[in-house]
Structures are given as structure tokens and as C-alpha cells.
Amino acid sequence: MHLGWRTETGMKRLSILIEILLMSALVAFGAEKPSSASDPALRAKLLAAREAVWMAWFHNDQDALKRLLPVDLIAINYGEQEWQNLQQTLQAAQQFAARGGKLVSLKFERTEIQVYGDVAVLYSLFTLETEEGGKRKRNAGRAIEIFRGNGDTWVNTGWHLDSGT
């Protein structure tokens, strides 16, 4: 049976379905009522945690990635059909570096944050520019990232990146 997930409309429906399932799971497991993370210190910690993960990946900092990402990571990446686990994510960072890949710029134009106890969900619009083999490539899209509080740190348990179209 063909569900049409690969069409533009299908991808939008899939994105909405993922968000509904995430919110349903949080409610089912007794998460607290969401807040907008209006506490400036909490917002700063979450944004710093996100920045650390992106920078560690683009700079192939394997030790940092192993600290910032859990063993049960699920990563849905921009333009890829297959989801990645931790090992595949570590390998992808290594491969990017091995090809001489470099991050030229990364900007988050908008970020909304919801906090449910020790779980935070970041919704963002981003643009990034990379360089490989002397060629620059620009991507823009949306990110949904899930973080779990672990004491005074936040661990990125998974993400979904898409083009936003």
C-alpha cells in the first residue's frame, strides 16, 4: 500500500503526525504541563546544549558527541530516507570531516521551546552553509529537537530535520 509520504503534502502530514505522537507520548507518561521556557537561564542552557551538539558534529568531535547524545539516539536528517542511530551519526560526522567538510555558517532564525519537566522540545528554523571540495552548499529548514535533562546538563535524544517545504 502506498501512503504517499514522499510527496510534499505527505511529508507535511508526516511532520504533523510526528509532533502529535510526541505530544501524546509526553501526556501519556505524565509530563508536566508545557511551558514556553521563559526562564532566561533555562533557555540559555538549552540553546547552548543545542549549539554544542551541532558544533561537535560539524567539527567531528567524537568525544563531545558521545557525551551529548545518548546510546538510544534517533536522528531523522534533512533529505535522508533512513533514520540514524548513535553509531551512524558518529560515522556521518567522521565521513563529513574525512571529505574535508567544513561548517561555514549556522544560524537559527527562530526557536520556540516547550519544557515538560525534564524534557524539552526545541522547534527551530535554521540556515547553514557548508563547504566540501571547494564547493559551498546552503541548506535551510526546520528542526525539531528533543532534549532530556540530566542533572545540570541537557542530552539531545533525537531530532527531525526537514526542508520546510
C-alpha positions in Angstrom: 0.0 0.0 0.0 1.4 3.4 -1.0 0.8 6.1 1.6 2.3 9.0 -0.4 4.9 10.0 2.3 7.4 11.1 -0.3 5.2 13.9 -1.7 5.3 17.4 -0.4 1.8 17.0 1.2 2.8 13.6 2.5 5.9 15.0 4.2 3.9 17.8 5.8 1.4 15.2 7.1 4.2 13.0 8.5 5.7 16.0 10.3 2.4 16.8 11.9 1.9 13.2 12.8 5.3 13.0 14.5 4.5 16.2 16.5 1.1 14.8 17.6 2.7 11.5 18.6 5.4 13.2 20.6 2.9 15.4 22.5 0.7 12.3 23.1 3.6 10.4 24.5 4.5 13.2 26.8 1.0 13.5 28.1 0.6 9.7 28.4 3.8 9.4 30.5 2.6 12.1 32.9 4.8 15.0 31.7 4.1 18.4 33.3 2.0 21.0 31.5 4.2 22.6 28.9 5.9 26.0 29.5 7.5 28.3 27.0 10.8 28.1 28.8 10.5 31.8 29.6 13.2 31.4 32.3 16.2 33.1 30.6 18.7 30.8 32.4 16.9 27.6 31.2 16.5 29.0 27.7 20.3 29.8 27.6 21.2 26.3 28.8 19.0 24.6 26.1 20.3 26.8 23.3 23.9 26.2 24.5 23.2 22.4 24.6 21.9 22.6 21.0 24.8 24.6 19.8 27.2 22.2 21.4 25.7 19.2 19.5 25.7 20.9 16.1 29.3 22.2 16.6 30.5 18.8 17.8 29.0 17.1 14.7 30.4 19.6 12.2 33.8 19.5 13.9 33.8 15.7 14.2 34.3 16.0 18.0 33.6 12.3 18.7 34.2 12.6 22.5 31.7 15.5 22.8 29.1 13.7 20.6 29.3 10.7 22.9 28.7 12.9 25.9 25.9 15.0 24.3 24.0 12.1 22.6 22.5 9.0 24.2 23.0 5.4 23.1 19.3 5.2 22.0 19.5 8.3 19.8 17.1 8.6 16.8 18.0 11.1 14.2 15.9 11.9 11.2 18.1 14.0 8.9 17.4 16.5 6.2 16.8 14.8 2.9 17.6 11.3 4.0 15.2 8.3 3.9 16.9 6.3 6.6 16.9 7.2 10.3 20.2 7.2 12.1 21.2 5.8 15.5 24.2 7.0 17.5 26.8 4.9 15.7 25.5 6.0 12.3 25.5 9.7 13.5 29.1 9.4 14.7 30.1 7.8 11.4 28.4 10.5 9.4 30.4 13.2 11.3 33.6 11.3 10.6 32.7 11.0 6.9 31.9 14.7 6.6 35.3 15.5 8.1 37.1 12.9 6.0 35.7 14.6 2.9 37.2 17.9 4.1 33.8 19.2 5.0 33.7 22.5 6.9 30.9 24.5 8.5 30.9 28.0 7.1 27.9 29.4 8.9 25.0 28.2 11.0 22.1 30.4 12.1 18.9 29.7 13.9 16.4 32.4 12.8 13.7 31.3 15.2 13.5 28.9 18.1 10.5 28.1 20.2 10.9 26.0 23.3 8.5 23.9 25.3 9.6 22.3 28.6 7.8 19.3 30.1 9.6 18.5 33.4 13.0 17.1 32.4 12.1 17.0 28.7 12.4 20.0 26.3 11.4 20.3 22.7 13.0 22.9 20.5 11.3 24.0 17.3 13.7 26.0 15.0 14.2 27.5 11.6 17.8 27.2 10.5 20.1 28.0 7.7 23.6 26.6 7.3 26.3 26.8 4.8 29.0 24.1 4.4 32.0 23.7 2.2 33.3 20.4 0.7 35.9 20.1 -2.0 35.9 23.9 -2.6 32.1 24.0 -3.2 29.8 25.7 -0.9 26.3 24.4 -0.2 23.5 26.2 1.6 20.6 24.5 3.3 17.6 25.9 5.1 15.0 24.1 7.0 13.1 23.3 10.2 14.4 21.3 13.2 12.5 19.6 16.0 15.0 18.5 18.7 14.3 16.7 21.9 16.4 17.1 25.0 16.3 15.3 28.3 17.5 17.0 31.4 20.3 15.0 33.2 21.2 16.9 36.3 22.6 20.2 35.3 23.1 19.2 31.6 20.8 18.5 28.7 21.2 15.5 26.4 19.9 15.6 22.8 17.9 12.3 22.5 16.7 12.9 18.9 15.8 15.2 16.1 13.9 15.6 12.9 15.3 18.0 10.3 13.5 18.8 7.1 13.5 21.4 4.3 10.3 23.1 5.5 8.5 22.7 2.2 
